[in-house]
Amino acid sequence: MASNQAKVILHWLDSSRAQRILWLMTELKVPYELKVYHREKTAFAPPELAKVHPLGKSPVITVIPPTSAGPEVKEQVIAESGFISEYLCDHWGRNSSLVPKKWKDGQEGAVGGETAAWLRYQYLMYYAEGSLMPFLVFFLVTSNLRGPQVPWLVRPISGAIANKINSAFIMPNVRKNLELLESYLATPPSETDGTGYLCGDHLTAADIMLSYPLFAVRERAAEFTIDGASIQTKFPKTFEYLARLEKEPGYVESVQTIEKLEGKFKLLPDSQ
C-alpha cells in the first residue's frame, strides 16, 4: 500500500449487513482490508467488535488516512451502513455512476433544482434501514416465537400471538414497502433512459443498500403470503430485479471474496 493512499478496514461479521459494504467497496475500487468476525452460538456478534465501536455491531469501518496527510489527521471509525456508504461514495465515488447526478443543468444549488434520480436515490439510502428493515426484524423476532427455542408447552400460545402480530401489523407494512419498490421499478426517474434498477437504468449505491433486506425477504419468501398468494407472484418486478442484482459483477466478486476466506457465504445467521 502506497504511503500516499488511504485505506479502509472493513470489520466484517458473517451473515450480516457488512456484505453490502464489501460489495460497495468492490464497485468503488476502495483499497481495503477485511477483518473477519464470527457470530457466537447465540447469533450475536462477538465481544471483540465492541472494542472497535461501542455498540459492537457490524458493519463498521476504520479509515486510515495516508501518511502524507500529516499526524493531525487521525484514523476514523465509522458505523451504520448508510453513513458508511455515503462516506465511501463521497471519497471514492465522485465520478462514479453509483451516485446519480444531483443538480439539473443550470439549477445548481437552487431549491428544487435536484434531479428526480438523485432525490429518489437519497431517499432510498435512508429508507433501507429506516423504513424497510425494522419490519423484517420484527418478522424474524415473531418467527422465533414459533421456533424450537420456545418450550413446546408454550409454543401454541406464542405461535398464535406471533401469527396475530404478523397478520395485523407486519405483513400489511411489508406489503406497502414492496408495493413502493415495485412501483419504483416500473417508473424510472425522468432523467434516465429506462428502468431495471431503483433509480433508473443502472446500479447505484441505493440498490446496494437495499440488497440485504430484499435478499433476506427472498430467502424467507415462503413465509410471506399476501391475500393467499406468494410475494413472488405479487411483486414480479422486484424478484426479477433481485435476480439482476446477484449477477452484478461487483456482487459476485464480493461473494467470491468471502467464499475464499470462509469456504462459504451465508446471507442470514443459522438461528434466523
C-alpha positions as CSV (number, residue, x, y, z in Angstrom):
1,M,0.0,0.0,0.0
2,A,1.5,3.3,-1.1
3,S,2.0,5.7,1.8
4,N,0.0,8.4,0.0
5,Q,-3.0,6.3,-0.4
6,A,-5.8,6.0,2.2
7,K,-7.1,2.6,3.3
8,V,-10.3,1.2,4.8
9,I,-10.5,-1.7,7.2
10,L,-14.0,-3.3,7.0
11,H,-14.9,-5.1,10.2
12,W,-16.9,-7.9,8.5
13,L,-19.3,-10.1,10.5
14,D,-20.6,-13.3,9.0
15,S,-24.2,-13.2,7.8
16,S,-24.6,-9.5,8.3
17,R,-25.2,-6.2,6.6
18,A,-21.4,-5.9,6.2
19,Q,-21.6,-7.8,3.0
20,R,-23.2,-4.9,1.1
21,I,-20.4,-2.6,2.3
22,L,-17.9,-5.1,0.8
23,W,-19.9,-5.0,-2.4
24,L,-19.8,-1.2,-2.5
25,M,-16.1,-1.1,-1.8
26,T,-15.6,-3.6,-4.6
27,E,-17.6,-1.4,-7.0
28,L,-15.7,1.7,-6.0
29,K,-12.3,0.0,-6.0
30,V,-11.6,1.2,-2.5
31,P,-8.2,0.0,-1.1
32,Y,-9.4,-2.2,1.8
33,E,-8.5,-4.8,4.3
34,L,-11.0,-7.3,5.8
35,K,-11.1,-8.1,9.5
36,V,-13.4,-11.1,9.9
37,Y,-15.5,-11.7,13.0
38,H,-17.8,-14.7,13.6
39,R,-21.1,-14.8,15.5
40,E,-21.3,-16.6,18.7
41,K,-23.8,-19.6,19.2
42,T,-26.4,-17.1,20.3
43,A,-26.1,-15.5,16.8
44,F,-24.9,-12.3,18.5
45,A,-21.7,-10.6,17.4
46,P,-18.6,-11.4,19.4
47,P,-17.4,-9.0,22.1
48,E,-14.3,-8.1,20.1
49,L,-16.4,-5.9,17.9
50,A,-17.3,-3.7,20.9
51,K,-13.6,-2.8,21.0
52,V,-13.9,-1.2,17.6
53,H,-17.2,0.6,18.2
54,P,-19.2,0.8,21.5
55,L,-22.3,-0.8,20.0
56,G,-20.4,-3.9,19.0
57,K,-22.1,-4.3,15.7
58,S,-21.2,-4.7,12.0
59,P,-20.6,-3.1,9.6
60,V,-18.0,-0.8,11.0
61,I,-15.1,0.7,9.0
62,T,-11.8,2.1,10.2
63,V,-10.5,4.7,7.8
64,I,-6.7,5.0,7.8
65,P,-5.5,8.3,6.2
66,P,-2.4,8.4,4.0
67,T,0.8,9.2,5.8
68,S,1.1,12.3,3.6
69,A,-1.9,13.8,5.4
70,G,0.2,14.5,8.4
71,P,-0.1,13.5,12.1
72,E,-3.0,15.8,12.8
73,V,-5.2,13.6,10.6
74,K,-6.4,10.7,12.7
75,E,-8.0,7.3,11.9
76,Q,-11.8,7.5,11.8
77,V,-14.2,4.8,13.0
78,I,-17.5,5.0,11.1
79,A,-20.6,2.9,11.8
80,E,-24.1,2.5,10.3
81,S,-24.5,1.2,6.7
82,G,-26.0,4.4,5.3
83,F,-23.3,6.7,6.8
84,I,-20.6,4.3,5.7
85,S,-22.0,4.2,2.2
86,E,-22.2,7.9,1.9
87,Y,-18.7,8.4,3.2
88,L,-17.2,5.9,0.8
89,C,-19.2,7.4,-2.2
90,D,-18.1,10.9,-1.1
91,H,-14.4,10.0,-1.2
92,W,-14.2,7.2,-3.8
93,G,-17.3,7.7,-5.9
94,R,-17.2,11.3,-7.0
95,N,-17.1,10.3,-10.7
96,S,-18.9,7.1,-10.3
97,S,-22.3,6.2,-11.8
98,L,-23.2,4.7,-8.4
99,V,-24.3,8.2,-7.3
100,P,-26.9,9.9,-9.6
101,K,-26.2,13.5,-10.8
102,K,-27.5,15.8,-8.1
103,W,-28.4,19.0,-10.0
104,K,-30.3,19.8,-13.1
105,D,-28.3,21.8,-15.6
106,G,-28.3,25.5,-14.7
107,Q,-30.0,24.9,-11.3
108,E,-27.0,24.0,-9.2
109,G,-27.7,24.9,-5.5
110,A,-31.3,26.0,-6.2
111,V,-34.2,24.8,-4.0
112,G,-36.0,22.3,-6.2
113,G,-33.0,22.1,-8.6
114,E,-32.3,18.5,-7.6
115,T,-32.8,15.7,-10.2
116,A,-35.6,13.2,-9.7
117,A,-33.0,10.4,-9.8
118,W,-30.9,11.9,-7.0
119,L,-33.9,12.6,-4.8
120,R,-35.1,9.0,-5.1
121,Y,-31.5,7.8,-4.5
122,Q,-31.1,9.9,-1.4
123,Y,-34.5,8.8,0.0
124,L,-33.7,5.1,-0.6
125,M,-30.4,5.4,1.2
126,Y,-32.3,6.4,4.4
127,Y,-35.3,4.2,3.6
128,A,-33.5,0.9,3.6
129,E,-32.7,0.9,7.3
130,G,-35.3,3.5,8.5
131,S,-38.5,2.1,7.0
132,L,-38.0,-1.4,5.4
133,M,-35.6,-3.2,7.7
134,P,-37.5,-2.7,11.0
135,F,-40.4,-4.7,9.7
136,L,-38.1,-7.5,8.6
137,V,-36.5,-7.6,12.1
138,F,-40.0,-7.7,13.7
139,F,-40.8,-10.6,11.4
140,L,-37.7,-12.5,12.4
141,V,-38.5,-11.9,16.1
142,T,-42.0,-13.2,15.8
143,S,-40.7,-16.2,13.8
144,N,-38.6,-17.1,16.8
145,L,-41.8,-17.2,18.9
146,R,-42.8,-20.2,16.8
147,G,-39.4,-21.8,16.8
148,P,-37.8,-24.7,18.8
149,Q,-36.3,-22.2,21.3
150,V,-39.7,-21.8,22.8
151,P,-40.8,-24.6,25.2
152,W,-43.3,-26.9,23.4
153,L,-45.9,-26.4,26.1
154,V,-45.9,-22.6,25.5
155,R,-45.3,-22.7,21.7
156,P,-49.0,-22.9,20.7
157,I,-49.7,-19.7,22.6
158,S,-46.6,-17.9,21.5
159,G,-47.2,-19.1,17.9
160,A,-50.8,-17.7,18.0
161,I,-49.5,-14.4,19.3
162,A,-46.9,-14.3,16.5
163,N,-49.4,-15.1,13.8
164,K,-51.7,-12.3,15.1
165,I,-48.9,-9.7,15.1
166,N,-47.8,-10.8,11.6
167,S,-51.3,-10.6,10.1
168,A,-52.3,-7.4,11.8
169,F,-49.1,-5.4,11.8
170,I,-46.1,-6.8,10.0
171,M,-47.5,-8.2,6.7
172,P,-49.6,-5.0,5.9
173,N,-46.4,-2.9,6.3
174,V,-44.2,-5.4,4.3
175,R,-46.8,-5.2,1.6
176,K,-46.8,-1.4,1.5
177,N,-43.0,-1.4,1.2
178,L,-42.9,-4.0,-1.5
179,E,-45.6,-2.1,-3.4
180,L,-43.5,1.0,-3.2
181,L,-40.4,-0.7,-4.6
182,E,-42.4,-2.4,-7.3
183,S,-43.7,1.0,-8.4
184,Y,-40.2,2.4,-8.5
185,L,-39.0,-0.4,-10.7
186,A,-41.9,0.3,-13.1
187,T,-41.4,4.1,-13.2
188,P,-37.8,5.4,-13.8
189,P,-36.9,9.0,-12.9
190,S,-37.4,11.4,-15.7
191,E,-33.7,11.9,-16.4
192,T,-33.0,8.2,-17.1
193,D,-33.4,6.3,-20.3
194,G,-35.2,3.3,-18.7
195,T,-35.6,1.2,-15.6
196,G,-34.3,-2.1,-14.3
197,Y,-32.9,-0.6,-11.1
198,L,-34.5,1.5,-8.4
199,C,-33.1,4.8,-9.6
200,G,-33.2,4.2,-13.3
201,D,-31.3,2.2,-15.8
202,H,-28.1,1.3,-13.9
203,L,-26.8,0.2,-10.5
204,T,-26.5,2.8,-7.7
205,A,-25.4,2.7,-4.1
206,A,-29.1,2.7,-3.1
207,D,-29.5,-0.6,-4.9
208,I,-26.6,-2.0,-2.9
209,M,-28.1,-0.6,0.4
210,L,-31.4,-2.3,-0.3
211,S,-29.8,-5.6,-1.4
212,Y,-29.5,-7.0,2.1
213,P,-33.1,-6.6,3.3
214,L,-34.5,-7.6,-0.1
215,F,-32.3,-10.7,-0.4
216,A,-33.5,-11.5,3.2
217,V,-37.1,-11.2,2.1
218,R,-36.4,-13.5,-0.8
219,E,-34.7,-16.1,1.4
220,R,-37.7,-16.2,3.7
221,A,-40.3,-15.8,0.8
222,A,-42.1,-19.0,1.6
223,E,-43.2,-17.4,5.0
224,F,-44.6,-14.3,3.3
225,T,-48.0,-14.5,1.7
226,I,-50.4,-11.7,0.7
227,D,-54.0,-12.4,0.0
228,G,-53.1,-16.1,-0.1
229,A,-50.6,-15.5,-2.9
230,S,-46.8,-15.7,-2.8
231,I,-44.9,-12.5,-2.8
232,Q,-43.1,-13.7,-6.0
233,T,-46.4,-13.6,-7.7
234,K,-47.5,-10.3,-6.2
235,F,-44.2,-8.5,-6.9
236,P,-42.6,-10.0,-10.1
237,K,-40.5,-6.9,-11.0
238,T,-38.9,-6.9,-7.5
239,F,-37.9,-10.6,-7.8
240,E,-36.6,-10.0,-11.4
241,Y,-34.6,-7.1,-10.0
242,L,-33.1,-9.3,-7.3
243,A,-32.0,-11.8,-9.9
244,R,-30.3,-9.0,-11.8
245,L,-28.5,-7.8,-8.6
246,E,-27.0,-11.1,-7.8
247,K,-25.5,-11.2,-11.3
248,E,-23.8,-7.9,-10.9
249,P,-20.0,-8.4,-11.3
250,G,-19.2,-6.5,-8.1
251,Y,-21.7,-8.6,-6.1
252,V,-20.3,-11.8,-7.5
253,E,-16.8,-10.7,-6.7
254,S,-17.7,-9.7,-3.1
255,V,-19.3,-13.1,-2.5
256,Q,-16.3,-14.9,-4.0
257,T,-14.0,-12.9,-1.7
258,I,-15.9,-14.3,1.3
259,E,-16.0,-17.8,-0.1
260,K,-12.3,-17.8,-0.5
261,L,-11.8,-16.7,3.1
262,E,-14.6,-18.6,4.8
263,G,-15.3,-21.6,2.5
264,K,-18.9,-20.5,2.1
265,F,-21.2,-17.5,2.1
266,K,-24.5,-17.2,4.0
267,L,-26.9,-14.3,4.0
268,L,-28.6,-14.9,7.3
269,P,-27.4,-16.4,10.6
270,D,-28.4,-20.0,11.3
271,S,-30.7,-19.1,14.3
272,Q,-32.8,-16.9,12.0
